[in-house]
Amino acid sequence: GAMVSVKPPRGGGGDGAKTFGEIPKSSWLGGVLHAHMMDDRSTLEQTISLFQPWTWGRCTDDKGEGEEWSRGFLQEIDEN
């Protein structure tokens, strides 16, 4: 399956930063790291989001989006 590389924080070595290892993307931590790496918001926007938990997990502003519980596993994410 797909793997997620574990690297230092952004700005801590650039794109050529040393990889500490890899974990399966389908694991909880792998999903969290993958989502974090795909988040292209500024540091300020990410920090503000910490204080707005009602927005966590949302992809759009559509009514009801993000209100459905999963069955406890991650679906494979299409990376197109």
PDB file of N, CA, C and O in Angstrom:
ATOM      1  N   GLY A   1       0.808  -1.186   0.000  1.00  0.00           N
ATOM      2  CA  GLY A   1       0.000   0.000   0.000  1.00  0.00           C
ATOM      3  C   GLY A   1       0.852   1.250   0.000  1.00  0.00           C
ATOM      4  O   GLY A   1       2.080   1.190   0.064  1.00  0.00           O
ATOM      5  N   ALA A   2       0.185   2.368  -0.072  1.00  0.00           N
ATOM      6  CA  ALA A   2       0.860   3.666  -0.093  1.00  0.00           C
ATOM      7  C   ALA A   2       1.511   3.955   1.258  1.00  0.00           C
ATOM      8  O   ALA A   2       1.000   3.571   2.311  1.00  0.00           O
ATOM      9  N   MET A   3       2.639   4.634   1.197  1.00  0.00           N
ATOM     10  CA  MET A   3       3.396   4.982   2.402  1.00  0.00           C
ATOM     11  C   MET A   3       3.532   6.496   2.502  1.00  0.00           C
ATOM     12  O   MET A   3       3.465   7.200   1.494  1.00  0.00           O
ATOM     13  N   VAL A   4       3.725   6.997   3.729  1.00  0.00           N
ATOM     14  CA  VAL A   4       3.942   8.416   3.988  1.00  0.00           C
ATOM     15  C   VAL A   4       5.328   8.556   4.605  1.00  0.00           C
ATOM     16  O   VAL A   4       5.660   7.856   5.561  1.00  0.00           O
ATOM     17  N   SER A   5       6.136   9.462   4.056  1.00  0.00           N
ATOM     18  CA  SER A   5       7.476   9.699   4.588  1.00  0.00           C
ATOM     19  C   SER A   5       7.406  10.565   5.835  1.00  0.00           C
ATOM     20  O   SER A   5       6.624  11.514   5.898  1.00  0.00           O
ATOM     21  N   VAL A   6       8.223  10.236   6.826  1.00  0.00           N
ATOM     22  CA  VAL A   6       8.311  11.025   8.055  1.00  0.00           C
ATOM     23  C   VAL A   6       9.553  11.898   7.916  1.00  0.00           C
ATOM     24  O   VAL A   6      10.673  11.393   7.837  1.00  0.00           O
ATOM     25  N   LYS A   7       9.341  13.228   7.887  1.00  0.00           N
ATOM     26  CA  LYS A   7      10.419  14.195   7.663  1.00  0.00           C
ATOM     27  C   LYS A   7      10.379  15.269   8.740  1.00  0.00           C
ATOM     28  O   LYS A   7       9.399  15.377   9.476  1.00  0.00           O
ATOM     29  N   PRO A   8      11.454  16.072   8.836  1.00  0.00           N
ATOM     30  CA  PRO A   8      11.435  17.206   9.774  1.00  0.00           C
ATOM     31  C   PRO A   8      10.350  18.205   9.382  1.00  0.00           C
ATOM     32  O   PRO A   8       9.836  18.142   8.266  1.00  0.00           O
ATOM     33  N   PRO A   9       9.988  19.132  10.284  1.00  0.00           N
ATOM     34  CA  PRO A   9       8.964  20.132   9.966  1.00  0.00           C
ATOM     35  C   PRO A   9       9.333  20.936   8.724  1.00  0.00           C
ATOM     36  O   PRO A   9      10.503  21.054   8.360  1.00  0.00           O
ATOM     37  N   ARG A  10       8.303  21.483   8.086  1.00  0.00           N
ATOM     38  CA  ARG A  10       8.534  22.350   6.929  1.00  0.00           C
ATOM     39  C   ARG A  10       9.489  23.463   7.315  1.00  0.00           C
ATOM     40  O   ARG A  10       9.410  24.002   8.419  1.00  0.00           O
ATOM     41  N   GLY A  11      10.386  23.806   6.413  1.00  0.00           N
ATOM     42  CA  GLY A  11      11.348  24.856   6.698  1.00  0.00           C
ATOM     43  C   GLY A  11      12.550  24.327   7.453  1.00  0.00           C
ATOM     44  O   GLY A  11      13.523  25.052   7.655  1.00  0.00           O
ATOM     45  N   GLY A  12      12.496  23.085   7.869  1.00  0.00           N
ATOM     46  CA  GLY A  12      13.606  22.509   8.621  1.00  0.00           C
ATOM     47  C   GLY A  12      14.517  21.678   7.735  1.00  0.00           C
ATOM     48  O   GLY A  12      15.032  20.651   8.176  1.00  0.00           O
ATOM     49  N   GLY A  13      14.723  22.093   6.517  1.00  0.00           N
ATOM     50  CA  GLY A  13      15.606  21.351   5.636  1.00  0.00           C
ATOM     51  C   GLY A  13      15.147  21.345   4.202  1.00  0.00           C
ATOM     52  O   GLY A  13      15.817  20.781   3.337  1.00  0.00           O
ATOM     53  N   GLY A  14      14.010  21.967   3.934  1.00  0.00           N
ATOM     54  CA  GLY A  14      13.528  22.063   2.565  1.00  0.00           C
ATOM     55  C   GLY A  14      13.055  20.735   2.019  1.00  0.00           C
ATOM     56  O   GLY A  14      12.869  19.770   2.761  1.00  0.00           O
ATOM     57  N   ASP A  15      12.863  20.697   0.702  1.00  0.00           N
ATOM     58  CA  ASP A  15      12.371  19.493   0.044  1.00  0.00           C
ATOM     59  C   ASP A  15      13.388  18.359   0.085  1.00  0.00           C
ATOM     60  O   ASP A  15      13.023  17.189  -0.031  1.00  0.00           O
ATOM     61  N   GLY A  16      14.658  18.701   0.247  1.00  0.00           N
ATOM     62  CA  GLY A  16      15.696  17.671   0.285  1.00  0.00           C
ATOM     63  C   GLY A  16      15.964  17.161   1.687  1.00  0.00           C
ATOM     64  O   GLY A  16      16.995  16.535   1.931  1.00  0.00           O
ATOM     65  N   ALA A  17      15.052  17.419   2.610  1.00  0.00           N
ATOM     66  CA  ALA A  17      15.243  17.018   4.008  1.00  0.00           C
ATOM     67  C   ALA A  17      15.341  15.502   4.140  1.00  0.00           C
ATOM     68  O   ALA A  17      14.703  14.759   3.394  1.00  0.00           O
ATOM     69  N   LYS A  18      16.134  15.065   5.082  1.00  0.00           N
ATOM     70  CA  LYS A  18      16.310  13.636   5.339  1.00  0.00           C
ATOM     71  C   LYS A  18      14.984  13.014   5.796  1.00  0.00           C
ATOM     72  O   LYS A  18      14.245  13.598   6.589  1.00  0.00           O
ATOM     73  N   THR A  19      14.710  11.841   5.287  1.00  0.00           N
ATOM     74  CA  THR A  19      13.520  11.099   5.687  1.00  0.00           C
ATOM     75  C   THR A  19      13.881  10.190   6.851  1.00  0.00           C
ATOM     76  O   THR A  19      14.856   9.443   6.774  1.00  0.00           O
ATOM     77  N   PHE A  20      13.101  10.245   7.934  1.00  0.00           N
ATOM     78  CA  PHE A  20      13.356   9.422   9.117  1.00  0.00           C
ATOM     79  C   PHE A  20      12.806   8.012   8.967  1.00  0.00           C
ATOM     80  O   PHE A  20      13.243   7.090   9.656  1.00  0.00           O
ATOM     81  N   GLY A  21      11.853   7.850   8.071  1.00  0.00           N
ATOM     82  CA  GLY A  21      11.230   6.552   7.869  1.00  0.00           C
ATOM     83  C   GLY A  21       9.924   6.713   7.131  1.00  0.00           C
ATOM     84  O   GLY A  21       9.579   7.809   6.688  1.00  0.00           O
ATOM     85  N   GLU A  22       9.199   5.624   7.000  1.00  0.00           N
ATOM     86  CA  GLU A  22       7.902   5.644   6.334  1.00  0.00           C
ATOM     87  C   GLU A  22       6.901   4.833   7.141  1.00  0.00           C
ATOM     88  O   GLU A  22       7.254   3.856   7.802  1.00  0.00           O
ATOM     89  N   ILE A  23       5.636   5.262   7.072  1.00  0.00           N
ATOM     90  CA  ILE A  23       4.567   4.514   7.729  1.00  0.00           C
ATOM     91  C   ILE A  23       3.409   4.362   6.743  1.00  0.00           C
ATOM     92  O   ILE A  23       3.260   5.191   5.845  1.00  0.00           O
ATOM     93  N   PRO A  24       2.600   3.336   6.888  1.00  0.00           N
ATOM     94  CA  PRO A  24       1.480   3.127   5.957  1.00  0.00           C
ATOM     95  C   PRO A  24       0.475   4.284   6.021  1.00  0.00           C
ATOM     96  O   PRO A  24       0.079   4.717   7.104  1.00  0.00           O
ATOM     97  N   LYS A  25       0.073   4.774   4.851  1.00  0.00           N
ATOM     98  CA  LYS A  25      -0.897   5.870   4.795  1.00  0.00           C
ATOM     99  C   LYS A  25      -2.249   5.445   5.346  1.00  0.00           C
ATOM    100  O   LYS A  25      -3.021   6.286   5.805  1.00  0.00           O
ATOM    101  N   SER A  26      -2.544   4.148   5.306  1.00  0.00           N
ATOM    102  CA  SER A  26      -3.839   3.669   5.791  1.00  0.00           C
ATOM    103  C   SER A  26      -3.927   3.618   7.312  1.00  0.00           C
ATOM    104  O   SER A  26      -5.009   3.400   7.856  1.00  0.00           O
ATOM    105  N   SER A  27      -2.790   3.818   8.020  1.00  0.00           N
ATOM    106  CA  SER A  27      -2.820   3.862   9.485  1.00  0.00           C
ATOM    107  C   SER A  27      -3.325   5.229   9.933  1.00  0.00           C
ATOM    108  O   SER A  27      -3.343   6.173   9.143  1.00  0.00           O
ATOM    109  N   TRP A  28      -3.733   5.340  11.189  1.00  0.00           N
ATOM    110  CA  TRP A  28      -4.238   6.622  11.704  1.00  0.00           C
ATOM    111  C   TRP A  28      -3.174   7.697  11.565  1.00  0.00           C
ATOM    112  O   TRP A  28      -3.450   8.771  11.030  1.00  0.00           O
ATOM    113  N   LEU A  29      -1.954   7.425  12.039  1.00  0.00           N
ATOM    114  CA  LEU A  29      -0.885   8.421  11.991  1.00  0.00           C
ATOM    115  C   LEU A  29      -0.513   8.748  10.545  1.00  0.00           C
ATOM    116  O   LEU A  29      -0.249   9.905  10.214  1.00  0.00           O
ATOM    117  N   GLY A  30      -0.492   7.737   9.693  1.00  0.00           N
ATOM    118  CA  GLY A  30      -0.190   7.971   8.284  1.00  0.00           C
ATOM    119  C   GLY A  30      -1.212   8.890   7.638  1.00  0.00           C
ATOM    120  O   GLY A  30      -0.854   9.764   6.848  1.00  0.00           O
ATOM    121  N   GLY A  31      -2.481   8.696   7.969  1.00  0.00           N
ATOM    122  CA  GLY A  31      -3.534   9.561   7.445  1.00  0.00           C
ATOM    123  C   GLY A  31      -3.403  10.992   7.935  1.00  0.00           C
ATOM    124  O   GLY A  31      -3.610  11.939   7.176  1.00  0.00           O
ATOM    125  N   VAL A  32      -3.055  11.148   9.217  1.00  0.00           N
ATOM    126  CA  VAL A  32      -2.866  12.483   9.784  1.00  0.00           C
ATOM    127  C   VAL A  32      -1.684  13.179   9.114  1.00  0.00           C
ATOM    128  O   VAL A  32      -1.791  14.341   8.723  1.00  0.00           O
ATOM    129  N   LEU A  33      -0.555  12.477   8.979  1.00  0.00           N
ATOM    130  CA  LEU A  33       0.624  13.072   8.343  1.00  0.00           C
ATOM    131  C   LEU A  33       0.366  13.411   6.883  1.00  0.00           C
ATOM    132  O   LEU A  33       0.790  14.461   6.400  1.00  0.00           O
ATOM    133  N   HIS A  34      -0.329  12.524   6.182  1.00  0.00           N
ATOM    134  CA  HIS A  34      -0.642  12.790   4.774  1.00  0.00           C
ATOM    135  C   HIS A  34      -1.516  14.039   4.647  1.00  0.00           C
ATOM    136  O   HIS A  34      -1.259  14.896   3.802  1.00  0.00           O
ATOM    137  N   ALA A  35      -2.539  14.139   5.479  1.00  0.00           N
ATOM    138  CA  ALA A  35      -3.418  15.310   5.438  1.00  0.00           C
ATOM    139  C   ALA A  35      -2.636  16.579   5.754  1.00  0.00           C
ATOM    140  O   ALA A  35      -2.858  17.615   5.128  1.00  0.00           O
ATOM    141  N   HIS A  36      -1.718  16.506   6.726  1.00  0.00           N
ATOM    142  CA  HIS A  36      -0.913  17.675   7.089  1.00  0.00           C
ATOM    143  C   HIS A  36      -0.010  18.095   5.925  1.00  0.00           C
ATOM    144  O   HIS A  36       0.131  19.285   5.645  1.00  0.00           O
ATOM    145  N   MET A  37       0.592  17.128   5.259  1.00  0.00           N
ATOM    146  CA  MET A  37       1.475  17.449   4.137  1.00  0.00           C
ATOM    147  C   MET A  37       0.704  18.029   2.953  1.00  0.00           C
ATOM    148  O   MET A  37       1.252  18.824   2.190  1.00  0.00           O
ATOM    149  N   MET A  38      -0.550  17.642   2.793  1.00  0.00           N
ATOM    150  CA  MET A  38      -1.376  18.150   1.693  1.00  0.00           C
ATOM    151  C   MET A  38      -1.977  19.520   2.011  1.00  0.00           C
ATOM    152  O   MET A  38      -2.511  20.179   1.119  1.00  0.00           O
ATOM    153  N   ASP A  39      -1.897  19.950   3.260  1.00  0.00           N
ATOM    154  CA  ASP A  39      -2.463  21.230   3.690  1.00  0.00           C
ATOM    155  C   ASP A  39      -1.536  22.355   3.243  1.00  0.00           C
ATOM    156  O   ASP A  39      -0.436  22.503   3.775  1.00  0.00           O
ATOM    157  N   ASP A  40      -1.974  23.145   2.272  1.00  0.00           N
ATOM    158  CA  ASP A  40      -1.115  24.207   1.752  1.00  0.00           C
ATOM    159  C   ASP A  40      -1.465  25.587   2.322  1.00  0.00           C
ATOM    160  O   ASP A  40      -1.052  26.614   1.784  1.00  0.00           O
ATOM    161  N   ARG A  41      -2.232  25.595   3.422  1.00  0.00           N
ATOM    162  CA  ARG A  41      -2.540  26.877   4.062  1.00  0.00           C
ATOM    163  C   ARG A  41      -1.291  27.437   4.738  1.00  0.00           C
ATOM    164  O   ARG A  41      -0.352  26.702   5.043  1.00  0.00           O
ATOM    165  N   SER A  42      -1.296  28.748   4.965  1.00  0.00           N
ATOM    166  CA  SER A  42      -0.171  29.385   5.647  1.00  0.00           C
ATOM    167  C   SER A  42      -0.134  28.940   7.112  1.00  0.00           C
ATOM    168  O   SER A  42      -1.111  28.405   7.636  1.00  0.00           O
ATOM    169  N   THR A  43       0.998  29.167   7.753  1.00  0.00           N
ATOM    170  CA  THR A  43       1.140  28.837   9.170  1.00  0.00           C
ATOM    171  C   THR A  43       0.089  29.571   9.994  1.00  0.00           C
ATOM    172  O   THR A  43      -0.470  29.001  10.930  1.00  0.00           O
ATOM    173  N   LEU A  44      -0.185  30.828   9.656  1.00  0.00           N
ATOM    174  CA  LEU A  44      -1.193  31.603  10.376  1.00  0.00           C
ATOM    175  C   LEU A  44      -2.571  30.969  10.245  1.00  0.00           C
ATOM    176  O   LEU A  44      -3.287  30.833  11.237  1.00  0.00           O
ATOM    177  N   GLU A  45      -2.952  30.579   9.022  1.00  0.00           N
ATOM    178  CA  GLU A  45      -4.260  29.948   8.816  1.00  0.00           C
ATOM    179  C   GLU A  45      -4.367  28.629   9.575  1.00  0.00           C
ATOM    180  O   GLU A  45      -5.417  28.331  10.143  1.00  0.00           O
ATOM    181  N   GLN A  46      -3.299  27.839   9.595  1.00  0.00           N
ATOM    182  CA  GLN A  46      -3.312  26.574  10.325  1.00  0.00           C
ATOM    183  C   GLN A  46      -3.438  26.815  11.827  1.00  0.00           C
ATOM    184  O   GLN A  46      -4.144  26.080  12.517  1.00  0.00           O
ATOM    185  N   THR A  47      -2.757  27.842  12.333  1.00  0.00           N
ATOM    186  CA  THR A  47      -2.825  28.159  13.763  1.00  0.00           C
ATOM    187  C   THR A  47      -4.228  28.606  14.151  1.00  0.00           C
ATOM    188  O   THR A  47      -4.752  28.178  15.179  1.00  0.00           O
ATOM    189  N   ILE A  48      -4.837  29.457  13.344  1.00  0.00           N
ATOM    190  CA  ILE A  48      -6.202  29.916  13.619  1.00  0.00           C
ATOM    191  C   ILE A  48      -7.157  28.723  13.646  1.00  0.00           C
ATOM    192  O   ILE A  48      -8.073  28.674  14.467  1.00  0.00           O
ATOM    193  N   SER A  49      -6.940  27.770  12.751  1.00  0.00           N
ATOM    194  CA  SER A  49      -7.795  26.586  12.671  1.00  0.00           C
ATOM    195  C   SER A  49      -7.774  25.776  13.967  1.00  0.00           C
ATOM    196  O   SER A  49      -8.762  25.120  14.298  1.00  0.00           O
ATOM    197  N   LEU A  50      -6.659  25.813  14.705  1.00  0.00           N
ATOM    198  CA  LEU A  50      -6.579  25.091  15.980  1.00  0.00           C
ATOM    199  C   LEU A  50      -7.675  25.529  16.942  1.00  0.00           C
ATOM    200  O   LEU A  50      -8.130  24.746  17.776  1.00  0.00           O
ATOM    201  N   PHE A  51      -8.095  26.777  16.821  1.00  0.00           N
ATOM    202  CA  PHE A  51      -9.106  27.326  17.727  1.00  0.00           C
ATOM    203  C   PHE A  51     -10.513  27.292  17.122  1.00  0.00           C
ATOM    204  O   PHE A  51     -11.440  27.901  17.655  1.00  0.00           O
ATOM    205  N   GLN A  52     -10.662  26.569  15.998  1.00  0.00           N
ATOM    206  CA  GLN A  52     -11.961  26.414  15.344  1.00  0.00           C
ATOM    207  C   GLN A  52     -12.212  24.934  15.056  1.00  0.00           C
ATOM    208  O   GLN A  52     -12.272  24.534  13.893  1.00  0.00           O
ATOM    209  N   PRO A  53     -12.359  24.112  16.108  1.00  0.00           N
ATOM    210  CA  PRO A  53     -12.496  22.665  15.897  1.00  0.00           C
ATOM    211  C   PRO A  53     -13.719  22.268  15.081  1.00  0.00           C
ATOM    212  O   PRO A  53     -13.741  21.178  14.509  1.00  0.00           O
ATOM    213  N   TRP A  54     -14.737  23.122  15.013  1.00  0.00           N
ATOM    214  CA  TRP A  54     -15.924  22.794  14.226  1.00  0.00           C
ATOM    215  C   TRP A  54     -15.605  22.762  12.725  1.00  0.00           C
ATOM    216  O   TRP A  54     -16.419  22.282  11.936  1.00  0.00           O
ATOM    217  N   THR A  55     -14.438  23.266  12.324  1.00  0.00           N
ATOM    218  CA  THR A  55     -14.060  23.248  10.903  1.00  0.00           C
ATOM    219  C   THR A  55     -13.165  22.062  10.563  1.00  0.00           C
ATOM    220  O   THR A  55     -12.902  21.817   9.385  1.00  0.00           O
ATOM    221  N   TRP A  56     -12.697  21.330  11.544  1.00  0.00           N
ATOM    222  CA  TRP A  56     -11.754  20.234  11.299  1.00  0.00           C
ATOM    223  C   TRP A  56     -12.401  19.150  10.450  1.00  0.00           C
ATOM    224  O   TRP A  56     -13.551  18.778  10.685  1.00  0.00           O
ATOM    225  N   GLY A  57     -11.677  18.651   9.479  1.00  0.00           N
ATOM    226  CA  GLY A  57     -12.158  17.572   8.635  1.00  0.00           C
ATOM    227  C   GLY A  57     -13.027  18.025   7.486  1.00  0.00           C
ATOM    228  O   GLY A  57     -13.494  17.201   6.699  1.00  0.00           O
ATOM    229  N   ARG A  58     -13.251  19.319   7.376  1.00  0.00           N
ATOM    230  CA  ARG A  58     -14.100  19.832   6.306  1.00  0.00           C
ATOM    231  C   ARG A  58     -13.279  20.084   5.058  1.00  0.00           C
ATOM    232  O   ARG A  58     -12.131  20.521   5.134  1.00  0.00           O
ATOM    233  N   CYS A  59     -13.873  19.805   3.913  1.00  0.00           N
ATOM    234  CA  CYS A  59     -13.229  20.052   2.626  1.00  0.00           C
ATOM    235  C   CYS A  59     -13.880  21.222   1.899  1.00  0.00           C
ATOM    236  O   CYS A  59     -13.237  21.908   1.105  1.00  0.00           O
ATOM    237  N   THR A  60     -15.147  21.440   2.176  1.00  0.00           N
ATOM    238  CA  THR A  60     -15.901  22.505   1.506  1.00  0.00           C
ATOM    239  C   THR A  60     -16.762  23.209   2.550  1.00  0.00           C
ATOM    240  O   THR A  60     -16.778  22.826   3.720  1.00  0.00           O
ATOM    241  N   ASP A  61     -17.457  24.212   2.123  1.00  0.00           N
ATOM    242  CA  ASP A  61     -18.392  24.903   3.007  1.00  0.00           C
ATOM    243  C   ASP A  61     -19.828  24.481   2.749  1.00  0.00           C
ATOM    244  O   ASP A  61     -20.766  25.155   3.176  1.00  0.00           O
ATOM    245  N   ASP A  62     -20.001  23.346   2.039  1.00  0.00           N
ATOM    246  CA  ASP A  62     -21.350  22.861   1.761  1.00  0.00           C
ATOM    247  C   ASP A  62     -22.056  22.493   3.063  1.00  0.00           C
ATOM    248  O   ASP A  62     -21.431  21.955   3.977  1.00  0.00           O
ATOM    249  N   LYS A  63     -23.345  22.778   3.150  1.00  0.00           N
ATOM    250  CA  LYS A  63     -24.125  22.463   4.350  1.00  0.00           C
ATOM    251  C   LYS A  63     -24.079  20.960   4.614  1.00  0.00           C
ATOM    252  O   LYS A  63     -24.324  20.161   3.711  1.00  0.00           O
ATOM    253  N   GLY A  64     -23.767  20.579   5.845  1.00  0.00           N
ATOM    254  CA  GLY A  64     -23.732  19.177   6.236  1.00  0.00           C
ATOM    255  C   GLY A  64     -22.420  18.475   5.934  1.00  0.00           C
ATOM    256  O   GLY A  64     -22.224  17.339   6.365  1.00  0.00           O
ATOM    257  N   GLU A  65     -21.520  19.116   5.210  1.00  0.00           N
ATOM    258  CA  GLU A  65     -20.243  18.486   4.866  1.00  0.00           C
ATOM    259  C   GLU A  65     -19.421  18.280   6.131  1.00  0.00           C
ATOM    260  O   GLU A  65     -19.302  19.195   6.946  1.00  0.00           O
ATOM    261  N   GLY A  66     -18.856  17.101   6.302  1.00  0.00           N
ATOM    262  CA  GLY A  66     -18.029  16.811   7.465  1.00  0.00           C
ATOM    263  C   GLY A  66     -18.810  16.322   8.665  1.00  0.00           C
ATOM    264  O   GLY A  66     -18.230  16.140   9.735  1.00  0.00           O
ATOM    265  N   GLU A  67     -20.127  16.101   8.520  1.00  0.00           N
ATOM    266  CA  GLU A  67     -20.942  15.690   9.655  1.00  0.00           C
ATOM    267  C   GLU A  67     -21.181  14.187   9.716  1.00  0.00           C
ATOM    268  O   GLU A  67     -21.847  13.708  10.634  1.00  0.00           O
ATOM    269  N   GLU A  68     -20.656  13.444   8.767  1.00  0.00           N
ATOM    270  CA  GLU A  68     -20.899  12.010   8.721  1.00  0.00           C
ATOM    271  C   GLU A  68     -19.715  11.259   9.325  1.00  0.00           C
ATOM    272  O   GLU A  68     -18.566  11.524   8.972  1.00  0.00           O
ATOM    273  N   TRP A  69     -19.990  10.323  10.234  1.00  0.00           N
ATOM    274  CA  TRP A  69     -18.937   9.538  10.877  1.00  0.00           C
ATOM    275  C   TRP A  69     -18.469   8.439   9.940  1.00  0.00           C
ATOM    276  O   TRP A  69     -19.253   7.894   9.163  1.00  0.00           O
ATOM    277  N   SER A  70     -17.183   8.120  10.020  1.00  0.00           N
ATOM    278  CA  SER A  70     -16.660   6.999   9.230  1.00  0.00           C
ATOM    279  C   SER A  70     -16.866   5.713  10.020  1.00  0.00           C
ATOM    280  O   SER A  70     -17.334   5.750  11.158  1.00  0.00           O
ATOM    281  N   ARG A  71     -16.525   4.592   9.432  1.00  0.00           N
ATOM    282  CA  ARG A  71     -16.668   3.304  10.095  1.00  0.00           C
ATOM    283  C   ARG A  71     -15.377   2.886  10.788  1.00  0.00           C
ATOM    284  O   ARG A  71     -15.213   1.710  11.116  1.00  0.00           O
ATOM    285  N   GLY A  72     -14.457   3.820  11.018  1.00  0.00           N
ATOM    286  CA  GLY A  72     -13.249   3.522  11.785  1.00  0.00           C
ATOM    287  C   GLY A  72     -12.054   3.109  10.945  1.00  0.00           C
ATOM    288  O   GLY A  72     -11.075   2.596  11.487  1.00  0.00           O
ATOM    289  N   PHE A  73     -12.107   3.318   9.638  1.00  0.00           N
ATOM    290  CA  PHE A  73     -10.949   3.018   8.808  1.00  0.00           C
ATOM    291  C   PHE A  73     -10.840   4.077   7.729  1.00  0.00           C
ATOM    292  O   PHE A  73     -11.815   4.754   7.404  1.00  0.00           O
ATOM    293  N   LEU A  74      -9.643   4.214   7.176  1.00  0.00           N
ATOM    294  CA  LEU A  74      -9.423   5.212   6.141  1.00  0.00           C
ATOM    295  C   LEU A  74      -9.627   4.589   4.768  1.00  0.00           C
ATOM    296  O   LEU A  74      -9.186   3.470   4.505  1.00  0.00           O
ATOM    297  N   GLN A  75     -10.287   5.318   3.919  1.00  0.00           N
ATOM    298  CA  GLN A  75     -10.430   4.924   2.530  1.00  0.00           C
ATOM    299  C   GLN A  75      -9.134   5.309   1.819  1.00  0.00           C
ATOM    300  O   GLN A  75      -8.487   6.286   2.198  1.00  0.00           O
ATOM    301  N   GLU A  76      -8.754   4.558   0.804  1.00  0.00           N
ATOM    302  CA  GLU A  76      -7.586   4.957   0.008  1.00  0.00           C
ATOM    303  C   GLU A  76      -7.905   6.276  -0.679  1.00  0.00           C
ATOM    304  O   GLU A  76      -8.984   6.432  -1.252  1.00  0.00           O
ATOM    305  N   ILE A  77      -6.982   7.221  -0.627  1.00  0.00           N
ATOM    306  CA  ILE A  77      -7.189   8.539  -1.220  1.00  0.00           C
ATOM    307  C   ILE A  77      -6.587   8.548  -2.613  1.00  0.00           C
ATOM    308  O   ILE A  77      -5.410   8.235  -2.790  1.00  0.00           O
ATOM    309  N   ASP A  78      -7.388   8.903  -3.592  1.00  0.00           N
ATOM    310  CA  ASP A  78      -6.901   8.983  -4.962  1.00  0.00           C
ATOM    311  C   ASP A  78      -6.040  10.235  -5.076  1.00  0.00           C
ATOM    312  O   ASP A  78      -6.509  11.336  -4.787  1.00  0.00           O
ATOM    313  N   GLU A  79      -4.811  10.082  -5.488  1.00  0.00           N
ATOM    314  CA  GLU A  79      -3.862  11.202  -5.516  1.00  0.00           C
ATOM    315  C   GLU A  79      -3.737  11.823  -6.896  1.00  0.00           C
ATOM    316  O   GLU A  79      -2.638  12.209  -7.291  1.00  0.00           O
ATOM    317  N   ASN A  80      -4.815  11.928  -7.630  1.00  0.00           N
ATOM    318  CA  ASN A  80      -4.753  12.553  -8.953  1.00  0.00           C
ATOM    319  C   ASN A  80      -4.787  14.043  -8.858  1.00  0.00           C
ATOM    320  O   ASN A  80      -4.743  14.728  -9.880  1.00  0.00           O
TER     321      ASN A  80
END
